[in-house]
Amino acid sequence: MDILQGNQHANPEDFYISLKEKLEGHHDFPEDYLFKFIIPTDQAKLTEIYKVFDGIKFTLGNRESKNGKYTACNINAFVLDADQVVRIYKEVAKIEDVILL
């Protein structure tokens, strides 16, 4: 996953610092937060993502692309603060071939 693609930040830590600032400026935590990912259609990848959300109350919605090659994974999770959102994104970013939206 290339988090820097199309991003003005030179390194991932700058990206996450900027993300945290934006989250704190636009959200009133604790609240439900919608995470969106694109993955190759593969149940094992979905399972890896779900493990990141273990212990967190969430609902999900998955939709395969027209040709079935990719799956859009939307997870609406109750998060306590911007730090938790950033931690989740960092964990999911470790999963190969996942695109964070």
All heavy atoms as an XYZ file, in Angstrom:
826
protein
N       0.853     -1.166      0.000
C       0.000      0.000      0.000
C       0.890      1.217      0.000
O       1.738      1.355      0.863
C      -0.869     -0.037      1.264
C      -2.111      0.772      1.233
S      -2.074      2.539      1.500
C      -0.902      2.807      2.751
N       0.707      2.092     -0.961
C       1.510      3.302     -1.036
C       0.681      4.473     -0.540
O      -0.088      5.069     -1.264
C       1.983      3.536     -2.473
C       2.925      4.715     -2.574
O       3.278      5.285     -1.525
O       3.317      5.049     -3.701
N       0.855      4.795      0.718
C       0.059      5.847      1.337
C       0.476      7.221      0.836
O      -0.262      8.185      0.957
C       0.172      5.761      2.872
C      -0.958      6.516      3.518
C       1.504      6.243      3.353
C      -1.179      6.161      4.943
N       1.666      7.328      0.268
C       2.165      8.629     -0.167
C       1.766      8.975     -1.592
O       1.978     10.097     -2.036
C       3.692      8.673     -0.042
C       4.225      8.452      1.371
C       5.738      8.460      1.356
C       3.693      9.484      2.322
N       1.190      8.046     -2.302
C       0.821      8.296     -3.689
C      -0.166      9.455     -3.757
O      -1.217      9.438     -3.139
C       0.192      7.053     -4.295
C      -0.106      7.190     -5.758
C      -0.638      5.887     -6.342
O      -0.647      4.859     -5.693
N      -1.070      5.958     -7.571
N       0.190     10.488     -4.497
C      -0.677     11.648     -4.655
C      -0.779     12.487     -3.392
O      -1.655     13.330     -3.280
N       0.132     12.313     -2.447
C       0.077     13.035     -1.192
C       1.277     13.964     -1.112
O       2.377     13.608     -1.513
C       0.080     12.027     -0.035
C      -0.313     12.655      1.272
O       0.387     13.507      1.786
N      -1.446     12.236      1.782
N       1.079     15.151     -0.549
C       2.143     16.139     -0.492
C       3.166     15.863      0.606
O       4.181     16.520      0.679
C       1.558     17.543     -0.326
C       1.037     17.854      1.063
C      -0.420     17.473      1.285
O      -0.990     16.722      0.502
N      -1.014     17.995      2.326
N       2.933     14.886      1.457
C       3.829     14.611      2.565
C       4.990     13.730      2.128
O       4.830     12.797      1.364
C       3.074     13.950      3.722
C       1.979     14.811      4.240
N       2.219     15.969      4.938
C       0.642     14.719      4.130
C       1.070     16.540      5.248
N       0.097     15.798      4.757
N       6.177     14.024      2.680
C       7.389     13.317      2.287
C       7.497     11.931      2.905
O       8.160     11.069      2.359
C       8.615     14.140      2.665
N       6.863     11.719      4.052
C       6.962     10.410      4.686
C       5.663     10.069      5.396
O       4.848     10.945      5.673
C       8.174     10.351      5.629
C       8.007     11.235      6.838
O       7.045     11.098      7.593
N       8.940     12.145      7.047
N       5.466      8.797      5.708
C       4.200      8.372      6.331
C       3.916      9.059      7.665
O       2.767      9.373      7.960
C       4.378      6.866      6.513
C       5.365      6.468      5.475
C       6.290      7.641      5.351
N       4.946      9.308      8.477
C       4.687      9.950      9.780
C       4.102     11.343      9.603
O       3.218     11.743     10.355
C       5.951      9.990     10.633
C       6.200      8.710     11.387
C       4.980      8.183     12.153
O       4.368      8.916     12.956
O       4.634      7.000     11.933
N       4.598     12.103      8.601
C       4.019     13.427      8.326
C       2.553     13.283      7.927
O       1.714     14.081      8.318
C       4.789     14.138      7.213
C       6.148     14.632      7.654
O       6.408     14.697      8.882
O       6.974     14.949      6.770
N       2.260     12.271      7.128
C       0.877     12.030      6.723
C      -0.004     11.787      7.942
O      -1.082     12.361      8.072
C       0.791     10.830      5.769
C      -0.620     10.376      5.533
C      -1.436     11.047      4.634
C      -1.153      9.304      6.234
C      -2.757     10.653      4.436
C      -2.465      8.899      6.041
C      -3.268      9.580      5.136
N       0.443     10.930      8.855
C      -0.370     10.589     10.019
C      -0.523     11.775     10.980
O      -1.578     11.939     11.591
C       0.202      9.368     10.737
C      -0.006      8.090      9.958
C       1.065      7.336      9.520
C      -1.288      7.649      9.642
C       0.874      6.160      8.790
C      -1.487      6.482      8.910
C      -0.405      5.739      8.492
O      -0.607      4.594      7.770
N       0.499     12.598     11.091
C       0.385     13.806     11.921
C      -0.664     14.734     11.332
O      -1.525     15.261     12.036
C       1.757     14.510     12.041
C       2.699     13.666     12.906
C       1.599     15.913     12.621
C       4.145     14.105     12.849
N      -0.615     14.921     10.022
C      -1.599     15.762      9.335
C      -3.009     15.180      9.458
O      -3.975     15.915      9.702
C      -1.212     15.900      7.864
O      -2.201     16.607      7.147
N      -3.124     13.868      9.313
C      -4.424     13.205      9.441
C      -5.005     13.439     10.830
O      -6.175     13.795     10.973
C      -4.290     11.703      9.170
C      -5.547     10.862      9.418
C      -6.691     11.299      8.506
C      -5.231      9.386      9.230
N      -4.182     13.277     11.858
C      -4.660     13.473     13.229
C      -5.166     14.901     13.425
O      -6.224     15.124     14.016
C      -3.552     13.155     14.233
C      -4.005     13.333     15.664
C      -2.913     13.028     16.666
C      -3.410     13.351     18.059
N      -2.398     13.231     19.069
N      -4.433     15.885     12.914
C      -4.849     17.279     13.045
C      -6.192     17.517     12.355
O      -7.074     18.189     12.896
C      -3.786     18.208     12.451
C      -2.514     18.268     13.270
C      -1.390     19.012     12.576
O      -1.570     19.480     11.417
O      -0.300     19.105     13.173
N      -6.355     16.945     11.171
C      -7.615     17.112     10.439
C      -8.771     16.425     11.161
O      -9.871     16.972     11.242
C      -7.478     16.560      9.016
C      -6.597     17.420      8.134
C      -6.381     16.793      6.779
C      -5.392     17.615      5.974
N      -5.024     16.969      4.729
N      -8.514     15.245     11.691
C      -9.559     14.522     12.429
C     -10.006     15.321     13.650
O     -11.198     15.460     13.909
C      -9.049     13.148     12.868
C      -8.874     12.113     11.776
C      -8.060     10.926     12.300
C     -10.209     11.648     11.236
N      -9.045     15.850     14.397
C      -9.375     16.614     15.602
C     -10.122     17.900     15.261
O     -10.948     18.357     16.031
C      -8.110     16.907     16.405
C      -7.556     15.662     17.066
C      -6.218     15.864     17.752
O      -5.498     16.839     17.421
O      -5.880     15.034     18.609
N      -9.836     18.457     14.085
C     -10.503     19.693     13.672
C     -11.903     19.498     13.122
O     -12.711     20.428     13.135
N     -12.216     18.290     12.634
C     -13.488     18.073     11.956
C     -14.417     17.059     12.617
O     -15.518     16.835     12.135
C     -13.234     17.629     10.512
C     -12.626     18.700      9.664
N     -11.268     18.854      9.530
C     -13.185     19.691      8.933
C     -11.016     19.882      8.741
N     -12.156     20.414      8.366
N     -13.968     16.418     13.683
C     -14.785     15.389     14.327
C     -14.928     15.678     15.810
O     -14.062     16.303     16.422
C     -14.161     13.992     14.121
C     -14.207     13.541     12.705
N     -15.274     12.863     12.169
C     -13.317     13.693     11.696
C     -15.036     12.604     10.894
N     -13.854     13.102     10.577
N     -16.023     15.201     16.350
C     -16.313     15.361     17.766
C     -16.289     13.979     18.413
O     -17.318     13.329     18.535
C     -17.677     16.043     17.946
C     -17.965     16.404     19.380
O     -17.004     16.549     20.164
O     -19.149     16.543     19.722
N     -15.088     13.534     18.778
C     -14.924     12.196     19.354
C     -15.397     12.173     20.793
O     -15.333     13.186     21.470
C     -13.452     11.771     19.272
C     -12.968     11.606     17.856
C     -12.153     12.561     17.277
C     -13.325     10.499     17.117
C     -11.707     12.415     15.972
C     -12.882     10.337     15.808
C     -12.071     11.303     15.239
N     -15.853     11.022     21.294
C     -16.001      9.725     20.614
C     -17.190      9.730     19.666
O     -18.187     10.421     19.928
C     -16.205      8.740     21.759
C     -16.783      9.541     22.867
C     -16.246     10.945     22.697
N     -17.079      8.960     18.587
C     -18.134      8.886     17.585
C     -17.912      7.712     16.646
O     -16.866      7.079     16.668
C     -18.206     10.186     16.770
C     -17.014     10.385     15.849
C     -17.126     11.622     14.979
O     -17.961     12.492     15.247
O     -16.367     11.707     14.009
N     -18.918      7.448     15.812
C     -18.760      6.455     14.749
C     -17.923      7.094     13.644
O     -18.147      8.251     13.278
C     -20.114      6.038     14.183
C     -20.879      5.119     15.118
O     -20.238      4.426     15.923
O     -22.118      5.098     15.046
N     -16.975      6.339     13.115
C     -16.102      6.824     12.057
C     -16.105      5.792     10.940
O     -15.956      4.594     11.191
C     -14.672      7.033     12.580
C     -13.743      7.594     11.546
C     -13.681      8.960     11.312
C     -12.934      6.758     10.782
C     -12.831      9.479     10.349
C     -12.086      7.263      9.823
C     -12.042      8.625      9.606
O     -11.213      9.134      8.641
N     -16.247      6.256      9.705
C     -16.310      5.362      8.556
C     -14.929      5.191      7.928
O     -14.339      6.149      7.425
C     -17.291      5.891      7.511
C     -17.487      5.026      6.273
C     -18.047      3.657      6.653
C     -18.426      5.718      5.290
N     -14.424      3.976      7.993
C     -13.164      3.608      7.346
C     -13.507      2.981      6.007
O     -14.420      2.161      5.917
C     -12.411      2.570      8.188
C     -11.932      3.084      9.517
C     -12.756      3.041     10.628
C     -10.653      3.594      9.650
C     -12.321      3.495     11.857
C     -10.205      4.052     10.879
C     -11.042      4.005     11.986
N     -12.753      3.340      4.965
C     -12.982      2.776      3.637
C     -11.665      2.227      3.087
O     -10.639      2.898      3.146
C     -13.519      3.841      2.683
C     -14.880      4.359      3.062
C     -15.368      5.358      2.032
C     -16.765      5.829      2.363
N     -17.290      6.680      1.293
N     -11.749      1.020      2.555
C     -10.580      0.354      1.991
C     -10.972     -0.314      0.680
O     -12.105     -0.730      0.499
C     -10.052     -0.730      2.943
C      -9.896     -0.278      4.358
C     -10.764     -0.721      5.340
C      -8.882      0.601      4.717
C     -10.628     -0.311      6.660
C      -8.743      1.023      6.030
C      -9.606      0.566      7.003
N     -10.005     -0.438     -0.210
C     -10.158     -1.223     -1.437
C      -9.132     -2.347     -1.338
O      -7.955     -2.104     -1.073
C      -9.889     -0.391     -2.710
C     -10.802      0.817     -2.792
C      -9.991     -1.277     -3.959
C     -12.250      0.505     -3.044
N      -9.597     -3.575     -1.557
C      -8.697     -4.727     -1.476
C      -8.956     -5.649     -2.658
O     -10.048     -5.652     -3.220
C      -8.906     -5.512     -0.160
C     -10.341     -6.064     -0.078
C      -8.592     -4.662      1.041
C     -10.551     -7.035      1.047
N      -7.956     -6.453     -3.023
C      -8.236     -7.516     -3.990
C      -9.272     -8.447     -3.351
O      -9.241     -8.665     -2.139
C      -6.896     -8.226     -4.154
C      -5.865     -7.266     -3.655
C      -6.550     -6.431     -2.618
N     -10.198     -8.939     -4.135
C     -11.226     -9.824     -3.587
C     -10.563    -11.093     -3.083
O     -10.081    -11.920     -3.858
C     -12.305    -10.124     -4.643
O     -12.909     -8.885     -5.016
C     -13.370    -11.053     -4.108
N     -10.516    -11.194     -1.755
C      -9.815    -12.298     -1.107
C     -10.292    -12.340      0.347
O     -10.079    -11.388      1.098
C      -8.306    -12.042     -1.177
C      -7.475    -13.105     -0.474
O      -8.042    -13.996      0.175
O      -6.240    -13.022     -0.587
N     -10.933    -13.431      0.729
C     -11.478    -13.539      2.089
C     -10.383    -13.406      3.141
O     -10.611    -12.865      4.218
C     -12.229    -14.869      2.264
C     -12.984    -14.969      3.573
C     -14.033    -13.881      3.748
O     -14.777    -13.563      2.833
N     -14.083    -13.297      4.928
N      -9.183    -13.881      2.840
C      -8.082    -13.781      3.802
C      -7.728    -12.322      4.083
O      -7.427    -11.959      5.226
C      -6.867    -14.536      3.283
N      -7.779    -11.479      3.058
C      -7.507    -10.040      3.253
C      -8.581     -9.414      4.130
O      -8.290     -8.615      5.019
C      -7.442     -9.303      1.911
C      -6.286     -9.677      1.060
C      -5.028     -8.995      1.526
C      -3.912     -9.367      0.561
N      -2.627     -9.340      1.187
N      -9.831     -9.767      3.870
C     -10.917     -9.247      4.707
C     -10.729     -9.671      6.164
O     -10.907     -8.862      7.078
C     -12.279     -9.734      4.200
C     -12.853     -9.014      3.001
C     -14.113     -9.722      2.515
C     -13.166     -7.574      3.337
N     -10.350    -10.899      6.367
C     -10.137    -11.398      7.723
C      -9.022    -10.621      8.416
O      -9.141    -10.266      9.592
C      -9.816    -12.903      7.693
O     -10.908    -13.589      7.085
C      -9.576    -13.448      9.080
N      -7.952    -10.329      7.693
C      -6.856     -9.534      8.265
C      -7.349     -8.155      8.704
O      -6.976     -7.668      9.774
C      -5.718     -9.372      7.261
C      -4.884    -10.604      7.042
C      -3.721    -10.318      6.113
O      -2.802     -9.577      6.520
O      -3.747    -10.828      4.973
N      -8.174     -7.540      7.872
C      -8.721     -6.219      8.217
C      -9.623     -6.333      9.437
O      -9.536     -5.530     10.366
C      -9.452     -5.595      7.016
C      -8.440     -5.213      5.929
C     -10.256     -4.362      7.456
C      -9.055     -4.760      4.631
N     -10.484     -7.324      9.459
C     -11.398     -7.493     10.594
C     -10.637     -7.680     11.897
O     -11.077     -7.218     12.948
C     -12.340     -8.678     10.371
C     -13.272     -8.545      9.191
C     -13.839     -9.663      8.614
C     -13.580     -7.307      8.629
C     -14.689     -9.562      7.526
C     -14.416     -7.199      7.531
C     -14.975     -8.325      6.988
O     -15.811     -8.221      5.911
N      -9.494     -8.346     11.853
C      -8.693     -8.556     13.062
C      -8.221     -7.228     13.659
O      -8.084     -7.111     14.874
C      -7.499     -9.457     12.760
C      -7.861    -10.907     12.605
C      -6.623    -11.752     12.320
C      -6.999    -13.198     12.114
N      -5.841    -14.043     11.796
N      -7.970     -6.246     12.806
C      -7.550     -4.928     13.293
C      -8.660     -4.307     14.148
O      -8.383     -3.581     15.100
C      -7.178     -3.997     12.116
C      -6.902     -2.580     12.592
C      -5.979     -4.556     11.354
N      -9.907     -4.629     13.814
C     -11.053     -4.053     14.515
C     -11.549     -4.931     15.663
O     -12.592     -4.661     16.251
C     -12.192     -3.793     13.518
C     -11.894     -2.669     12.575
C     -11.216     -2.902     11.393
C     -12.265     -1.373     12.880
C     -10.917     -1.866     10.527
C     -11.977     -0.324     12.023
C     -11.297     -0.574     10.846
N     -10.780     -5.964     16.000
C     -11.157     -6.856     17.085
C     -11.278     -6.057     18.390
O     -10.396     -5.277     18.737
C     -10.114     -7.964     17.240
C     -10.579     -9.065     18.172
O     -11.779     -9.390     18.149
O      -9.734     -9.599     18.904
N     -12.387     -6.229     19.080
C     -12.619     -5.519     20.329
C     -13.259     -4.150     20.159
O     -13.493     -3.447     21.139
N     -13.523     -3.764     18.917
C     -14.156     -2.476     18.621
C     -15.540     -2.745     18.040
O     -15.698     -3.616     17.178
C     -13.329     -1.663     17.593
C     -11.917     -1.397     18.127
C     -14.031     -0.359     17.241
C     -10.987     -0.792     17.094
N     -16.527     -2.001     18.491
C     -17.877     -2.155     17.949
C     -17.894     -1.579     16.526
O     -17.548     -0.419     16.315
C     -18.873     -1.400     18.832
C     -20.290     -1.484     18.357
C     -21.208     -0.643     19.232
C     -22.529     -0.510     18.512
N     -23.270      0.638     18.957
N     -18.284     -2.431     15.548
C     -18.324     -1.948     14.172
C     -19.394     -2.665     13.363
O     -19.837     -3.754     13.710
C     -16.958     -2.083     13.485
C     -16.529     -3.493     13.179
C     -16.846     -4.068     11.958
C     -15.798     -4.236     14.094
C     -16.444     -5.362     11.655
C     -15.383     -5.524     13.802
C     -15.709     -6.089     12.586
N     -19.795     -2.006     12.281
C     -20.651     -2.623     11.269
C     -19.897     -2.519      9.949
O     -19.049     -1.643      9.780
C     -22.024     -1.924     11.150
O     -21.827     -0.543     10.843
C     -22.814     -2.046     12.444
N     -20.218     -3.417      9.030
C     -19.482     -3.387      7.778
C     -20.392     -3.571      6.577
O     -21.502     -4.067      6.691
C     -18.393     -4.460      7.779
C     -18.858     -5.896      7.991
C     -18.872     -6.621      6.667
C     -17.928     -6.584      8.965
N     -19.847     -3.151      5.478
C     -20.506     -3.336      4.192
C     -19.440     -3.550      3.141
O     -18.532     -2.739      3.019
N     -19.546     -4.644      2.427
C     -18.577     -4.961      1.376
C     -19.295     -5.030      0.042
O     -20.430     -5.485     -0.039
C     -17.891     -6.297      1.647
C     -17.096     -6.285      2.920
O     -16.563     -5.268      3.324
N     -17.014     -7.433      3.562
N     -18.597     -4.571     -0.994
C     -19.174     -4.620     -2.327
C     -18.069     -4.936     -3.321
O     -17.051     -4.252     -3.370
C     -19.811     -3.273     -2.654
C     -20.568     -3.238     -3.950
C     -21.245     -1.907     -4.130
N     -20.376     -0.838     -3.662
C     -20.076      0.240     -4.354
N     -20.589      0.425     -5.529
N     -19.273      1.162     -3.869
N     -18.286     -5.982     -4.092
C     -17.312     -6.362     -5.120
C     -17.440     -5.460     -6.335
O     -18.528     -4.986     -6.667
C     -17.522     -7.814     -5.544
C     -16.981     -8.823     -4.578
C     -16.999    -10.233     -5.139
O     -17.009    -10.406     -6.378
O     -17.006    -11.166     -4.321
N     -16.313     -5.270     -7.018
C     -16.333     -4.522     -8.270
C     -17.095     -5.328     -9.323
O     -17.360     -6.519     -9.151
C     -14.907     -4.246     -8.746
O     -14.223     -5.458     -8.992
N     -17.415     -4.675    -10.417
C     -18.203     -5.327    -11.463
C     -17.550     -6.605    -11.975
O     -18.213     -7.605    -12.201
C     -18.428     -4.345    -12.618
C     -19.375     -4.853    -13.684
C     -19.852     -3.784    -14.645
C     -18.746     -3.100    -15.373
N     -19.229     -2.193    -16.431
N     -16.235     -6.580    -12.113
C     -15.542     -7.773    -12.608
C     -15.124     -8.731    -11.478
O     -14.566     -9.786    -11.748
C     -14.325     -7.391    -13.455
C     -13.246     -6.690    -12.659
O     -13.333     -6.561    -11.436
N     -12.230     -6.214    -13.351
N     -15.391     -8.352    -10.228
C     -15.101     -9.225     -9.091
C     -13.652     -9.250     -8.653
O     -13.280     -9.997     -7.750
N     -12.821     -8.418     -9.257
C     -11.395     -8.426     -8.944
C     -11.087     -7.717     -7.619
O     -10.162     -8.090     -6.905
C     -10.616     -7.771    -10.084
C      -9.123     -7.892     -9.955
C      -8.429     -7.364    -11.193
C      -6.927     -7.509    -11.039
N      -6.203     -7.051    -12.218
N     -11.868     -6.688     -7.299
C     -11.646     -5.901     -6.085
C     -12.911     -5.850     -5.235
O     -14.016     -6.027     -5.735
C     -11.217     -4.466     -6.439
C      -9.892     -4.424     -7.128
C      -9.809     -4.338     -8.513
C      -8.711     -4.481     -6.408
C      -8.588     -4.311     -9.158
C      -7.478     -4.458     -7.040
C      -7.421     -4.370     -8.410
O      -6.218     -4.355     -9.046
N     -12.703     -5.569     -3.948
C     -13.817     -5.403     -3.022
C     -13.640     -4.082     -2.286
O     -12.549     -3.792     -1.781
C     -13.864     -6.559     -1.999
O     -14.100     -7.776     -2.704
C     -14.969     -6.358     -0.974
N     -14.715     -3.299     -2.240
C     -14.745     -2.091     -1.418
C     -15.217     -2.516     -0.041
O     -16.260     -3.150      0.102
C     -15.701     -1.065     -2.019
N     -14.435     -2.204      0.949
C     -14.725     -2.597      2.327
C     -14.978     -1.332      3.137
O     -14.082     -0.500      3.288
C     -13.539     -3.385      2.874
S     -13.732     -3.925      4.562
N     -16.192     -1.163      3.619
C     -16.560     -0.010      4.447
C     -16.836     -0.507      5.857
O     -17.677     -1.371      6.055
C     -17.807      0.683      3.897
C     -17.583      1.232      2.510
O     -16.534      1.757      2.199
N     -18.580      1.090      1.667
N     -16.132      0.062      6.821
C     -16.302     -0.331      8.214
C     -16.637      0.912      9.029
O     -15.845      1.857      9.085
C     -15.038     -1.017      8.770
C     -14.762     -2.285      7.970
C     -15.196     -1.307     10.256
C     -13.516     -3.023      8.387
N     -17.817      0.903      9.617
C     -18.247      1.993     10.477
C     -17.984      1.567     11.917
O     -18.647      0.672     12.428
C     -19.731      2.294     10.245
C     -20.149      3.612     10.827
O     -19.335      4.514     10.994
N     -21.421      3.728     11.137
N     -16.983      2.190     12.559
C     -16.543      1.762     13.883
C     -16.689      2.895     14.892
O     -16.480      4.064     14.567
C     -15.086      1.314     13.825
N     -17.034      2.516     16.118
C     -17.098      3.492     17.202
C     -15.683      3.676     17.747
O     -15.076      2.748     18.261
C     -18.035      3.028     18.319
C     -18.197      4.059     19.399
C     -19.007      5.155     19.192
C     -17.506      3.939     20.587
C     -19.137      6.130     20.169
C     -17.629      4.904     21.582
C     -18.456      5.997     21.372
N     -15.148      4.892     17.579
C     -13.784      5.190     18.017
C     -13.815      6.274     19.093
O     -14.710      7.126     19.130
C     -12.891      5.629     16.842
C     -12.670      4.486     15.868
C     -13.472      6.829     16.115
N     -12.815      6.237     19.953
C     -12.768      7.153     21.085
C     -12.100      8.484     20.769
O     -12.475      9.522     21.313
C     -12.050      6.490     22.264
C     -12.689      5.203     22.762
C     -11.845      4.577     23.854
C     -14.106      5.473     23.249
N     -11.094      8.446     19.876
C     -10.365      9.681     19.581
C      -9.599      9.553     18.268
O      -9.563      8.484     17.655
C      -9.418     10.041     20.726
C      -8.443      8.921     21.104
O      -8.119      8.092     20.227
O      -8.027      8.880     22.266
N      -8.976     10.663     17.868
C      -8.209     10.681     16.617
C      -7.031      9.723     16.674
O      -6.667      9.115     15.661
C      -7.734     12.100     16.316
N      -6.435      9.557     17.847
C      -5.305      8.628     17.977
C      -5.715      7.209     17.622
O      -4.960      6.479     16.974
C      -4.746      8.652     19.402
C      -3.989      9.935     19.703
O      -3.327     10.469     18.796
O      -4.074     10.399     20.858
N      -6.916      6.812     18.014
C      -7.389      5.466     17.702
C      -7.592      5.305     16.200
O      -7.242      4.268     15.628
C      -8.684      5.155     18.461
C      -9.126      3.721     18.294
C     -10.376      3.386     19.095
O     -11.130      4.266     19.512
N     -10.605      2.101     19.302
N      -8.127      6.323     15.538
C      -8.296      6.275     14.077
C      -6.941      6.099     13.401
O      -6.775      5.252     12.518
C      -9.011      7.544     13.557
C      -9.028      7.575     12.031
C     -10.428      7.640     14.111
N      -5.962      6.879     13.826
C      -4.619      6.795     13.234
C      -4.013      5.416     13.478
O      -3.429      4.822     12.569
C      -3.710      7.921     13.778
C      -2.254      7.704     13.362
C      -4.208      9.282     13.306
N      -4.157      4.876     14.701
C      -3.628      3.541     14.995
C      -4.252      2.488     14.077
O      -3.560      1.605     13.570
C      -3.889      3.163     16.456
C      -2.879      3.710     17.428
C      -2.991      3.068     18.804
N      -4.321      3.113     19.386
C      -4.819      4.137     20.093
N      -4.095      5.221     20.283
N      -6.035      4.070     20.604
N      -5.555      2.589     13.852
C      -6.236      1.631     12.974
C      -5.704      1.744     11.548
O      -5.374      0.736     10.909
C      -7.761      1.818     13.028
C      -8.293      1.367     14.399
C      -8.451      1.075     11.886
C      -9.738      1.749     14.670
N      -5.594      2.978     11.040
C      -5.062      3.144      9.686
C      -3.639      2.594      9.572
O      -3.284      1.957      8.580
C      -5.084      4.612      9.260
C      -6.388      5.053      8.661
C      -7.080      6.142      9.179
C      -6.940      4.394      7.567
C      -8.286      6.562      8.628
C      -8.139      4.799      7.007
C      -8.798      5.889      7.541
O      -9.990      6.293      6.975
N      -2.813      2.807     10.591
C      -1.443      2.298     10.549
C      -1.428      0.770     10.509
O      -0.624      0.175      9.776
C      -0.652      2.789     11.764
C      -0.209      4.223     11.656
C       0.600      4.629     12.888
C       1.147      6.024     12.762
N       1.967      6.395     13.941
N      -2.294      0.138     11.278
C      -2.350     -1.327     11.287
C      -2.840     -1.878      9.953
O      -2.283     -2.837      9.427
C      -3.242     -1.825     12.423
C      -2.602     -1.728     13.787
C      -1.295     -2.496     13.884
O      -1.279     -3.693     13.531
O      -0.286     -1.895     14.301
N      -3.883     -1.266      9.401
C      -4.408     -1.741      8.115
C      -3.389     -1.491      6.999
O      -3.261     -2.298      6.080
C      -5.776     -1.089      7.799
C      -6.238     -1.445      6.387
C      -6.825     -1.528      8.810
N      -2.637     -0.403      7.090
C      -1.638     -0.085      6.064
C      -0.552     -1.148      5.976
O       0.113     -1.279      4.946
C      -1.012      1.277      6.336
N      -0.364     -1.932      7.034
C       0.630     -3.011      7.028
C       0.185     -4.207      6.190
O       1.005     -5.048      5.824
C       0.892     -3.488      8.456
C       1.568     -2.460      9.330
C       1.694     -2.979     10.749
C       2.235     -1.939     11.689
N       2.281     -2.441     13.087
N      -1.116     -4.274      5.881
C      -1.651     -5.404      5.107
C      -1.361     -5.154      3.625
O      -1.732     -4.114      3.080
C      -3.161     -5.576      5.352
C      -3.442     -5.799      6.856
C      -3.709     -6.734      4.528
C      -4.905     -5.720      7.217
N      -0.724     -6.108      2.994
C      -0.315     -5.969      1.599
C      -1.510     -5.809      0.665
O      -2.547     -6.459      0.838
C       0.488     -7.196      1.198
C       1.185     -7.046     -0.126
C       2.091     -8.229     -0.408
O       2.646     -8.815      0.534
O       2.221     -8.558     -1.599
N      -1.377     -4.914     -0.301
C      -2.359     -4.685     -1.381
C      -3.645     -4.001     -0.922
O      -4.640     -4.023     -1.649
C      -2.713     -5.987     -2.099
C      -1.522     -6.628     -2.785
O      -0.648     -5.866     -3.268
O      -1.449     -7.854     -2.832
N      -3.652     -3.386      0.252
C      -4.832     -2.669      0.719
C      -4.645     -1.187      0.395
O      -3.595     -0.614      0.650
C      -5.050     -2.849      2.236
C      -6.181     -1.976      2.739
C      -5.338     -4.300      2.548
N      -5.679     -0.577     -0.154
C      -5.673      0.851     -0.459
C      -6.567      1.535      0.575
O      -7.735      1.164      0.731
C      -6.189      1.125     -1.881
C      -5.287      0.434     -2.904
C      -6.259      2.630     -2.142
C      -5.853      0.430     -4.311
N      -6.019      2.505      1.274
C      -6.784      3.280      2.249
C      -7.441      4.460      1.546
O      -6.793      5.161      0.789
C      -5.860      3.812      3.355
C      -4.932      2.819      4.047
C      -4.057      3.545      5.059
C      -5.712      1.725      4.718
N      -8.701      4.673      1.835
C      -9.395      5.819      1.238
C      -9.756      6.818      2.319
O      -9.897      6.508      3.462
C     -10.661      5.367      0.533
C     -10.470      4.366     -0.614
C     -11.804      3.948     -1.186
C      -9.605      4.976     -1.698
